[in-house]
Each structure stands twice: as structure tokens, then as C-alpha cells.
Amino acid sequence: MRHIATDILIIGAGPAGAAAAQALSAQGRDVLLVDRCTFPRDKVCGDALIPDALHALGRLGLEHIVLRESRQSSAVRVYAPNGNHVSADVGLGCLPRKRLDALMCEAAVAAGATFVAPYNVTQALEHEGSVVGARFIHRNGGDELCVKANFTLLATGAAARPLDAFSVSRRRSASAVAARIYVRVPAHVAEATRHFSISIDRHICPGYGWIFPGPGNVFNVGVGYFTDSNCRPPTTNPRQLLARFIASFAPARDLMSVSEPLCDLRGAPLRTGLTGTALSRCGLLVLGEAAGLTYSFTGEGIGKAIESGMIAGEVLSRSACDSRAAREAVANAYAATIRARFGSRFRAYRLAQEWLARPALSDFLAWRGNAGKYVAEQLRSLLQESADPRALFSLFGVLKALVL
């Protein structure tokens, strides 16, 4: 077994872990970034970069690099179950996570972080109730690492096992499931499809299907549904849900009829709603999707994951973590900052999820989105994160939609 000592140990090199590694390395901290996979590696995701993700990337100095490789769009169409849609003009990007995550990991290494992979975390190291590092084993067997750290950051996504290992899991089951495929379409079809499409499909509720145009004439087509909703979809088999979506949603059916599949369907669990996990404990911060920092209703989490990494960097920059009291203070400050920054909004998105599980309401909003201005304005503001979902998804919001 190899023994390593470091200032900051970050487990998971996705957007949350990489953002924290870049921010902390730029401060001159000694950062070890460990992931279970070598990069580039695939990650099930819709790949959409909405304004909050682009803004977060901009704070890291990466927005222009990411957009240069992305397929950019200026509009999203949200389709109701009856086929009507409402459009919102907003700047978006789409870049497969295989490439996005690699770019972010490279930026962390360029800032000074040390990256090692592929290692699975097996055990938390603890001393007097404080996390002081972790043990790892190489995924190909044999080599083991024992890493001691002044502070540990856990950014391992939706997987339950790492959360259990660090005693922060409050719910092992996922709160949502997503599945997607990549297809290549003819150049003229890709050129004609400049917008993102989201379908609130009655065959999927409480969930939705999507078509997101990516670079190189490659489209991301997928479905997602929420397991923590008061409603249940007609089936929880992602393959069957995708088949239902393609069969019932005309734009998906037309696209698939001229496309070339590039991979098999892949699915993955999601942790949403800022629930199910403790945000911190002495010596440990939990970042990104591991902390449930993916929105209910939309399933978007890249921007929040990046922001949680930067918040961790800011909180840690104020402490040397050289005593148990200091580590406890950092853990409490991080949890308080995350709740203050995101708590109310996550509750509002959970409410919106329950409202949109009702197909009739989606049909009504699509109708009013074309008959008036209020719904389209609220949709655009939601994508830009400049409005509270409760402004639309409430009795008062529905009444305003009816008259404005």
C-alpha cells in the first residue's frame, strides 16, 4: 500500500470536483484529485449547458473554451402533452460530458492539481470523529492508496456506496433516473434543427423527453423521470420509456428515422432536490450531485455542481484546517452557504415538479405561452435563473398566465 499526504483530497473529477480542484490549486493549496475512471470517460447526461452553467464556467475562465467546442443555440422549445409548444429565447450550449469533464479536469491539472485514476474509494480515514483522508484500490486490482489529508471533498455523483463509506448518506435510493443515446444525423437535418426540444410527455410523466443538438451533427436524445414524485410513470424501464417517447413525439420520431445510432442506450440514477445526503461533517464537504445539487423538475445540475466546487474553495480559503475546531467550522460554513444559496430555489423546483406532473396544466401553459407573454417570459427567466419557479407554478401564477 502506498501512503500519500496532501492538503486537500478531492474524490471525483467531474464538474464539482474539478472546479474545486482548480480553485484550490490556484490558491496554492496542495490538491490530490482522484477518480474511479481515467479521462476522457463517458457520463450519462443531457449535455445541455444552460446560462447558470455557462456563467459558472466563465468564473473559472473556461466558458469560451467550452463554447468553442459546443453546439450553440439561442432557443428552447417546451412541448406540452397535446403537441403544442412554447419557445424561449436564451443562450445555450451542448457539449458531451465526455469532453466537458475532460476539459475541466485538464484545467484543474494545469492549475496545479495532481490527478490519479482509476481508483475506487473503499474506506474513509477517521480520527476522533473527523475525516482525515481515504483508502483507495486500483480498479484493475492490486495497487492500494492510503491518502491522509487536512480536508476531504466528496464529489462522486449519485453513487450510494461512497456516501455510505463516509457516513453521509441519508437515502440510498435515487430520486430520478435518466437515459440517453447519441445519434448522428445528416448535415442538412442538423443545420435545420437549431433549437433544444423538451417534451412534457404524458407517456413519461412525471418526467420528460429531450432532443439536444450537439457538435458534429450528433444529437443527444433521452428521457428522465422522477422517482420521488407523488405520481408514477406508466413504466420505470428506461428503454421502454425512450421507445414511448420516440413513438409519441413527432420531432423525435422524424429525427430517429434519418439518424445513425452511435451507442447503446445508457441510463443512470440522479440525486435531486438537495436531499438525501448530509452536506458536510468534520473534515469533509459533499459537492455536486452527491449532495443532491441537481434540480427537481429540470434535472439540471452542471451549474450547481460547479458552483458548489467554487463555494468549497472559497470556504476553505479562509482556513488552514490545522485543528479539529477549524475543520468543524469549515464544514458548518460550507453547509450553511449551500443552504442559503440554494435551499429556497430547490424547494421551489420540487413544487414545480409536482405541478408539471399534471398533463392538463402543461397543455394550459403551452396554450397561454402562445396566446400571451407571461408564460414565455417566465420560462426564459427560469432558464436564466432570474425568476422563482413559484411565480409561474402556483395558483397566482396560473391566474396571471390566464390574463397576461
Residue pairs with C-beta under 8 A, 6 or more apart in sequence:
1 144
1 145
1 146
2 143
2 144
2 145
2 146
3 145
3 146
3 147
3 148
4 32
4 145
4 146
4 147
4 148
5 147
5 148
5 149
6 30
6 31
6 32
6 114
6 147
6 148
6 149
6 150
7 29
7 30
7 31
7 149
7 150
7 151
7 321
8 20
8 21
8 24
8 29
8 30
8 31
8 32
8 149
8 150
8 151
8 152
8 153
8 316
9 32
9 34
9 133
9 134
9 147
9 149
9 151
9 152
9 153
10 17
10 20
10 21
10 24
10 31
10 32
10 33
10 34
10 113
10 152
10 153
10 155
11 17
11 34
11 35
11 121
11 134
11 152
11 153
11 154
11 155
11 156
11 162
12 34
12 35
12 36
12 154
12 155
12 156
12 157
12 162
12 287
12 288
12 290
13 21
13 33
13 34
13 35
13 39
13 101
13 104
13 105
13 108
13 115
13 117
13 155
14 35
14 43
14 97
14 101
14 104
14 155
14 157
14 288
14 289
14 305
15 100
15 101
15 104
15 288
15 302
15 305
15 306
15 309
16 155
16 287
16 288
16 289
16 290
16 293
16 305
16 306
16 308
16 309
17 33
17 35
17 153
17 155
17 287
17 288
17 309
18 33
18 101
18 104
18 105
18 107
18 108
18 309
19 56
19 60
19 104
19 108
19 305
19 306
19 307
19 308
19 309
19 310
19 313
20 153
20 155
20 287
20 308
20 309
20 310
20 312
20 313
21 31
21 33
21 108
21 111
21 113
21 309
22 60
22 104
22 107
22 108
22 111
22 113
22 309
23 60
23 309
23 310
23 312
23 313
23 314
24 31
24 113
24 312
24 313
24 316
24 317
25 31
25 108
25 111
25 112
25 113
26 111
26 112
27 313
27 317
28 112
29 316
31 108
31 112
31 113
31 114
32 113
32 114
32 116
32 147
32 149
33 105
33 108
33 109
33 113
33 114
33 115
33 116
34 115
34 116
34 117
34 119
34 121
34 136
34 145
34 147
35 105
35 115
35 116
35 117
35 118
35 119
36 117
36 118
36 119
36 120
36 121
36 139
36 156
37 117
37 118
38 117
38 118
39 101
39 102
39 105
39 115
39 117
40 98
40 99
40 101
40 102
41 98
41 101
41 102
42 97
42 98
42 266
43 97
43 98
43 101
43 268
44 97
44 178
44 179
44 180
44 266
44 267
44 268
45 97
45 178
45 180
45 302
46 178
46 180
46 210
46 212
46 220
46 222
46 224
46 299
46 300
47 94
47 95
47 96
47 97
47 100
47 212
47 214
47 220
48 92
48 93
48 94
48 196
48 210
48 212
48 300
49 57
49 66
49 70
49 92
49 93
49 94
49 95
49 100
49 302
50 90
50 92
50 300
50 303
50 383
50 385
51 90
51 91
51 92
51 303
51 383
51 384
51 385
52 300
52 303
52 304
52 307
52 384
52 385
53 300
53 302
53 303
53 306
54 63
54 66
54 67
54 91
54 93
54 303
55 63
55 303
56 302
56 303
56 306
56 307
56 310
57 63
57 66
57 306
59 310
60 104
60 107
60 306
60 310
61 107
62 103
62 104
62 107
65 103
66 93
66 95
66 100
66 103
67 93
69 95
69 99
69 103
69 215
70 93
70 94
70 95
70 214
70 215
71 93
71 94
71 95
71 213
71 214
71 215
72 91
72 92
72 93
72 94
73 91
73 92
73 93
73 94
73 194
73 195
73 196
73 213
74 89
74 90
74 91
74 92
74 194
74 195
75 87
75 88
75 89
75 90
75 92
75 194
75 195
75 196
76 87
76 88
76 90
76 92
76 195
76 196
76 197
76 198
76 379
76 383
77 85
77 86
77 87
77 195
77 196
77 197
77 198
78 85
78 86
78 87
78 88
78 198
78 199
78 200
78 366
78 369
78 379
79 85
79 197
79 198
79 199
79 200
79 201
79 249
79 251
79 366
80 86
80 200
80 359
80 362
80 363
80 365
80 366
80 367
81 200
81 201
81 202
81 205
81 359
81 362
81 363
82 363
82 366
83 250
84 363
84 366
84 367
84 370
85 366
85 369
86 365
86 366
86 369
86 370
86 375
86 376
86 379
87 195
87 369
87 376
88 376
88 379
88 380
88 383
89 380
90 380
90 383
90 384
92 196
92 383
94 196
94 212
94 213
94 214
94 215
94 220
95 214
95 215
96 182
96 214
96 218
96 220
100 302
105 115
108 115
109 115
116 145
118 138
118 139
118 140
119 136
119 137
119 138
119 139
119 145
120 136
120 137
120 139
121 134
121 135
121 136
121 156
121 162
121 165
122 134
122 135
122 136
122 137
122 165
123 134
123 135
123 165
124 131
124 133
124 134
124 152
124 165
124 166
124 167
124 284
125 131
125 132
125 133
125 134
125 135
125 146
125 147
125 148
126 132
128 324
129 282
130 282
130 283
130 324
130 327
130 328
131 152
131 166
131 281
131 282
131 283
131 284
132 148
132 149
132 150
132 152
132 283
133 146
133 147
133 148
133 149
133 152
134 147
134 149
134 152
134 165
134 166
135 144
135 145
135 146
135 147
136 144
136 145
136 146
136 147
137 143
137 144
137 145
138 144
150 320
150 321
150 322
150 327
151 283
151 284
151 285
151 316
151 321
151 327
151 330
152 166
152 283
152 284
152 285
153 284
153 285
153 286
153 287
153 309
153 312
154 162
154 163
154 166
154 168
154 284
154 285
154 286
154 287
154 290
155 286
155 287
155 288
155 290
155 305
155 309
156 162
156 163
156 290
157 271
157 288
157 289
157 290
158 174
158 268
158 269
158 270
158 271
158 289
158 290
159 290
160 169
160 172
160 173
162 290
163 169
163 172
163 277
163 286
163 290
164 172
166 281
166 284
166 286
167 281
168 277
168 278
168 280
168 281
168 284
168 286
169 276
169 277
169 278
170 275
170 276
170 277
170 278
171 275
171 276
171 277
173 227
174 227
174 269
174 270
174 271
175 226
175 227
175 228
175 270
175 271
175 272
175 273
175 275
175 276
175 292
175 296
176 207
176 224
176 225
176 226
176 227
176 228
176 269
176 270
176 271
176 272
176 294
176 296
176 299
177 224
177 225
177 227
177 236
177 238
177 267
177 268
177 269
177 270
178 222
178 223
178 224
178 238
178 267
178 268
178 270
178 299
179 222
179 223
179 224
179 238
179 239
179 241
179 242
179 265
179 266
179 267
179 268
180 220
180 221
180 222
180 223
180 265
180 266
181 220
181 221
181 222
181 242
181 261
181 262
181 263
181 264
181 265
181 266
182 214
182 218
182 219
182 220
182 221
182 261
182 262
182 263
183 218
183 219
183 221
183 255
183 256
183 259
183 260
183 261
183 262
184 216
184 217
184 218
184 219
184 259
184 260
184 262
185 193
185 217
185 218
185 219
185 255
185 258
185 259
185 260
186 217
186 258
187 217
189 217
189 255
189 258
190 213
190 217
190 219
193 211
193 213
193 219
193 255
194 213
195 213
196 210
196 211
196 212
196 213
197 210
197 211
197 212
197 251
197 252
198 208
198 209
198 210
199 208
199 209
199 210
199 245
199 249
199 251
199 252
200 208
200 356
200 359
200 362
201 207
201 208
201 209
201 244
201 245
201 248
201 249
202 359
203 233
203 234
203 241
203 244
203 245
203 248
204 223
204 225
204 233
204 241
204 244
204 245
205 225
205 231
205 233
205 356
205 357
205 358
205 359
206 225
206 226
206 229
206 231
206 232
206 233
206 353
206 354
206 356
206 357
207 223
207 224
207 225
207 226
207 233
207 241
208 223
208 224
209 221
209 222
209 223
209 241
209 242
209 245
209 249
209 252
210 220
210 221
210 222
210 223
210 224
211 219
211 220
211 221
211 251
211 252
211 255
212 219
212 220
212 221
213 219
214 220
218 262
219 255
219 259
221 242
221 246
221 252
221 255
221 256
222 242
223 238
223 241
223 242
223 245
224 270
224 299
225 233
225 236
225 241
226 272
226 296
226 353
227 236
228 272
228 273
228 296
229 353
229 354
229 357
230 354
230 357
231 357
233 241
234 244
235 241
235 244
238 265
238 267
239 265
242 265
245 252
246 252
246 253
246 256
247 253
270 289
270 294
270 299
270 301
271 277
271 289
271 290
271 291
271 292
271 294
272 292
272 294
272 295
272 296
272 299
272 301
273 292
273 294
273 295
273 296
273 346
273 349
273 350
274 291
274 292
274 293
274 338
274 339
274 342
274 343
274 346
275 292
276 292
277 286
277 290
277 291
277 292
278 286
278 335
279 285
279 286
279 291
279 334
279 335
279 338
279 339
280 286
280 331
280 332
280 334
280 335
281 331
282 324
282 327
282 328
282 331
283 321
283 327
283 331
284 331
285 312
285 315
285 316
285 330
285 331
285 334
287 293
287 305
287 308
287 309
287 312
288 301
288 304
288 305
288 308
288 309
289 301
289 305
291 308
291 338
292 346
293 301
293 304
293 305
293 308
293 338
293 342
294 300
294 301
294 304
294 305
295 301
295 304
295 346
295 349
296 346
296 349
296 350
296 352
296 353
297 349
297 350
297 352
297 353
297 356
297 389
298 349
303 385
304 342
307 341
308 338
311 334
311 337
311 338
311 341
312 334
315 330
315 333
315 334
315 337
316 330
318 330
318 333
319 326
319 327
319 329
319 330
320 326
321 327
321 330
344 388
345 385
345 388
345 389
348 388
348 389
348 390
348 393
349 389
351 389
351 390
351 393
351 394
352 389
352 390
352 392
352 393
355 361
355 393
356 362
356 393
361 398
364 398
364 401
365 375
365 392
365 401
366 375
368 374
368 375
368 401
368 402
369 375
369 376
369 379
372 401
372 403
372 404
373 404
374 392
374 400
374 401
374 404
375 392
375 401
378 387
378 391
378 392
378 397
378 401
379 392
381 387
381 391
382 389
382 392
390 397
391 397
392 398
392 401
